[in-house]
């Protein structure tokens, strides 16, 4: 993802590197128990909501998002194990 685009979504410049790193390792679960692909989630949520959820998870290990009839759990705990 282009850093300028992430900035336009409201992600601070100093946080972009960690957000991109988190996106590479994130695991996303549908309704908290079924793993779902990043592509499907991006298509359902749109780029902005997808990246803002990644951004939150990049600094809090997880982030939950309700959209439509489903809950999405963005899990970036692996990022913190690597540090």
N, C-alpha and C positions, 0 to 999 in steps of 0.2 A: 504494500500500500504506500502510496505517495505521502510523505510527511506533511506536505502542504494541505492535502485533503484531510488528514487526521486533525491538523490544526483548525481547519474550517469547521470540524465537528465539535470543537471546544476542548480538545485534548491539548494540554499545555506542551510547549516545545520540549521542555526538560523531561517530560514523561513519555515521549514518543518511542524512544529506544526500548524501554521496558514493556510498553504496550505491544510493540511488534514482536518482541521475544515471547511474550505471553501467548500471542496468537498462534505461534508455531507449535506450542505444546498443549494448548487448551483442549480439554475434553468437555463436550457438551452433552447434557442429558435432558431428554424430553420427559416431562412430568416426574423428574427426579430419579427415574430408574432405567430408562431406555436410552442407550447411547445413540446419538444422532450425528450425522455428518455436518461439518462446517458449511458446506455448500448449500445443503437444504436449509439450514438455519439462516444463512445470509439471504437466500431467496425469500424466505418467509418474513424476516424482520426488516430487510433492507440494510444497506451498508452502514448508515449512521447508527441505528440502534444496535446492530451487531458489534461495531467497533466500540461504542460506548460501554457495552456490557463487558467486552474484553478489557477495556481500560479499567473498569471498576475491579474486575477479577485480578488484574495484574498487580494491584496494590492491596487487595484484601483476601487473596487466595481463592475466593469464590464470589460469584455474583448471581443473583436470581432475577429473572425477568418474566413477567406474565404478559402474554401476547395472544389475543384471540381466546381460544379455549384451552390453551396449554401454558405450562410453566417450563421455563428453560433454566437449567443450572449450568453456569459457566465455571468450570473447575480448573484453576491454574496452580494447584498446590505443588505440582512438580517444579514449578519455577522457584519456589522457596526452598526446596530441597537442594537445588543446584547452587544456591548462594552460600 
